[in-house]
Amino acid sequence: MRTRLFSIVLLLLSIIFLTTACSTTNKVVSSSDNDKQANVSGSGGNTATKNTVSEQVHTIKIGSAFYEVSYPPGKERYFIAISTPKGIVWNPVPSMEGQYLQVHPTSPFTLYLSPSTVTKLETNHAQKILVLPLKMDTPIGKMNVFLGSLFSTNDWVVYCISLYSPGMNQPYLSKLYAFNLTNRENLFVSDLLSTGGYQFALGMEGNQLLFDQEVPNSQGDFTHTISIFDLNSGKKSQVAVNKIKIQNGDYVYKGSVYKMIWF
């Protein structure tokens, strides 16, 4: 009798232990559980903190400040933000459909401007400053527009978009633009190739953009070119490659130092 009673007690204790273990495994992690969150790298030099479960509130660090923002789980790569003298420029993740290489936006990428003093990035407390096209025409048909990167120099936000069709693992083409936060002027800067390798590099110094790129030529190869784009005039001019000095990876031209970002 004692042996049977002892066996029953052991069985009950085992059931209690298993029940407790399962309920602990299924615990939902809140945004305050900082020690249970994973760091996710973002574009433009920012770092996002993503909850490990299906939590939609995320904390991002831009410069030295932290902000809360909401976006769907698994879509952190489509959230981009940059600190500027005018505040935080950022885009909410647009509605999207598809999986893997079939993912595409069903609403356009849109840039908002929020004061740097806020603690949450919310569209209803921000200025909508630029709506990108949902699709763009190309020689081989319409393609989806994805926002790729944001950079800041003076009153300008420099941004890159990439054109994809579902199924592509690399963009058909990327384009560089500059948007003025004061007068809302939007300038096309250059087409660029970003299909891997060092085919395009950008440096910024004041209102000057310097970019180094390889452009396809008629021989089926690439031609190395360096250009300066003046944001004040909107004009682009060629620079002789031998006029550029390289110091620790930076480009030096006419006394100005451009810290290069490779795409």
C-alpha positions in Angstrom: 0.0 0.0 0.0 2.8 2.5 0.9 4.6 1.7 -2.3 1.4 2.3 -4.4 0.7 5.6 -2.5 4.3 6.7 -3.1 4.0 6.0 -6.8 0.8 8.0 -7.0 2.4 11.0 -5.3 5.3 10.9 -7.7 3.0 10.8 -10.7 1.1 13.9 -9.4 4.3 15.8 -8.9 5.4 14.9 -12.4 2.2 16.2 -13.9 2.5 19.5 -11.9 6.1 20.0 -13.1 5.3 19.4 -16.8 2.3 21.8 -16.6 4.4 24.5 -15.0 7.2 24.1 -17.6 4.8 24.4 -20.6 3.1 27.6 -19.2 6.6 29.1 -18.7 7.6 28.3 -22.3 4.5 30.0 -23.7 5.0 33.3 -21.7 4.5 36.4 -23.8 7.5 38.7 -23.6 6.6 42.3 -23.0 8.5 45.3 -24.2 9.9 45.8 -20.7 11.8 42.5 -20.8 14.9 44.1 -22.2 17.1 41.1 -21.3 14.9 38.9 -23.6 15.0 41.1 -26.7 17.1 40.6 -29.8 19.1 43.4 -31.5 18.3 43.9 -35.2 20.5 46.0 -37.4 18.8 48.7 -39.4 19.8 50.9 -42.4 21.4 54.3 -42.2 23.5 53.3 -39.1 20.6 52.8 -36.7 19.9 49.8 -34.5 16.4 48.4 -33.8 15.4 46.3 -30.9 12.9 43.6 -31.8 10.8 41.6 -29.3 11.4 37.9 -29.5 7.7 37.0 -29.7 4.8 38.6 -31.6 5.1 42.0 -29.9 4.6 45.0 -32.2 6.2 47.7 -30.1 9.9 48.1 -30.8 12.6 50.4 -29.4 15.1 51.9 -31.8 18.2 54.0 -31.1 18.8 56.9 -33.4 21.9 58.9 -32.4 22.0 58.9 -28.6 18.2 58.8 -28.1 15.7 55.9 -28.0 12.3 55.9 -29.6 9.3 53.5 -29.6 7.7 52.5 -32.9 5.3 49.9 -34.0 5.7 47.6 -37.0 4.7 44.1 -37.9 7.0 41.3 -36.7 9.5 40.2 -39.2 9.3 43.5 -41.1 12.1 45.4 -39.3 14.2 45.6 -42.5 11.5 47.9 -44.0 11.6 50.4 -41.1 14.2 53.1 -41.7 15.0 56.3 -39.7 17.6 59.0 -39.5 18.3 61.9 -37.2 18.5 65.3 -38.9 18.8 68.9 -37.7 15.0 69.2 -38.3 14.1 66.1 -36.3 13.7 62.4 -37.0 12.9 61.4 -40.6 11.4 57.9 -40.7 9.0 55.7 -42.6 6.3 53.5 -41.1 6.4 50.0 -42.6 3.8 50.0 -45.5 1.2 47.2 -45.9 2.8 44.3 -47.7 1.8 41.0 -49.3 3.7 37.8 -50.2 6.6 35.9 -48.7 10.3 35.7 -49.3 11.1 36.9 -52.8 7.4 37.5 -53.5 7.1 40.3 -50.8 5.9 43.6 -52.2 4.3 46.7 -50.8 0.6 47.3 -51.4 0.8 50.9 -50.1 3.7 53.3 -50.9 6.7 54.0 -48.7 6.1 57.3 -47.0 8.5 59.6 -45.1 7.4 61.4 -41.9 9.2 64.1 -39.8 8.9 63.9 -36.0 10.4 66.2 -33.4 13.5 64.7 -31.9 12.1 65.4 -28.4 9.3 62.8 -28.7 9.5 59.4 -27.3 7.3 57.6 -29.8 7.3 57.8 -33.6 3.7 58.0 -34.6 2.2 59.1 -37.9 -0.6 61.1 -36.1 2.0 63.2 -34.3 4.3 63.7 -37.3 4.4 65.6 -40.6 4.0 63.6 -43.8 6.7 65.0 -46.0 7.1 62.7 -49.0 5.1 59.8 -50.5 7.1 57.6 -52.9 5.5 56.0 -55.9 4.1 52.5 -55.4 5.5 51.4 -58.8 7.8 52.8 -61.4 7.9 52.2 -65.2 11.0 50.5 -66.5 11.9 49.2 -70.0 10.7 45.8 -68.9 7.5 46.9 -67.2 6.3 48.3 -63.9 8.3 47.5 -60.8 7.7 47.8 -57.1 9.4 50.6 -55.3 11.3 49.8 -52.0 12.9 52.4 -49.8 16.5 51.3 -49.1 18.5 53.8 -47.2 18.3 57.3 -45.6 21.2 59.7 -45.0 21.3 63.3 -43.7 23.4 66.3 -44.6 22.4 69.8 -43.5 18.7 70.3 -44.5 18.8 67.5 -46.9 17.7 63.8 -46.6 19.4 61.7 -49.2 17.5 58.5 -49.9 17.9 55.4 -52.1 15.1 53.4 -53.7 15.3 50.0 -55.4 13.1 48.6 -58.1 12.0 45.0 -57.8 9.6 42.6 -59.5 8.3 39.6 -57.4 10.9 36.8 -57.6 13.9 39.0 -58.0 16.7 38.5 -55.4 18.5 41.7 -56.5 17.1 45.0 -57.7 16.7 45.7 -61.4 17.9 49.2 -60.7 18.4 51.6 -57.7 18.0 55.4 -57.7 19.4 58.1 -55.5 17.4 61.2 -54.6 17.8 64.2 -52.2 14.9 65.8 -50.4 15.1 69.3 -48.8 13.3 69.4 -45.4 12.9 73.2 -45.6 11.4 73.9 -49.1 10.4 70.3 -49.9 12.4 70.2 -53.1 13.0 66.6 -54.3 16.0 66.1 -56.6 16.9 63.1 -58.7 20.7 62.5 -58.2 21.7 59.4 -60.1 20.8 55.8 -61.1 23.1 53.3 -59.5 23.8 49.6 -59.6 23.6 47.8 -56.2 23.8 44.2 -57.3 26.7 43.3 -55.1 30.4 44.3 -55.1 31.7 47.8 -54.8 29.8 49.4 -57.7 28.6 52.6 -56.0 29.9 54.7 -53.2 28.5 57.9 -51.8 30.1 60.7 -49.7 28.5 63.8 -48.3 30.1 67.1 -47.3 27.8 70.0 -46.7 25.6 70.5 -49.7 28.0 68.5 -52.0 27.5 64.8 -52.8 30.4 62.9 -54.2 29.7 59.5 -55.7 32.0 56.9 -57.2 30.3 54.4 -59.5 30.8 51.8 -62.3 28.6 52.4 -65.2 27.9 49.8 -67.9 29.4 50.6 -71.3 28.9 49.4 -74.8 31.7 46.8 -74.5 29.8 44.9 -71.9 32.1 46.1 -69.2 32.0 48.9 -66.7 33.4 52.4 -66.8 34.7 53.9 -63.6 33.4 57.5 -63.0 33.4 60.0 -60.1 30.9 62.8 -60.0 30.0 65.8 -57.7 26.4 66.7 -57.3 25.7 70.2 -56.0 22.4 70.2 -53.9 22.1 74.0 -54.2 22.2 74.1 -58.0 21.0 70.6 -58.7 23.9 70.2 -61.2 26.2 67.2 -61.6 29.8 67.4 -62.8 32.4 64.9 -63.6 35.6 64.7 -61.6 38.8 63.2 -63.0 39.6 60.0 -61.0 43.3 61.1 -60.6 42.0 64.3 -58.8 40.8 62.2 -55.9 43.1 61.4 -53.0 42.2 58.5 -50.7 43.1 58.7 -47.0 42.0 55.9 -44.7 39.1 55.1 -47.0 37.9 58.7 -47.2 37.9 60.6 -50.5 39.6 64.0 -50.5 38.7 66.5 -53.2 39.6 70.2 -53.2 40.3 70.2 -49.5 36.9 68.6 -48.6 36.9 65.1 -47.0 34.1 62.7 -48.0 33.4 59.7 -45.8 32.4 57.1 -48.4 29.4 54.7 -47.9 29.6 51.7 -50.2 26.3 50.2 -51.6 
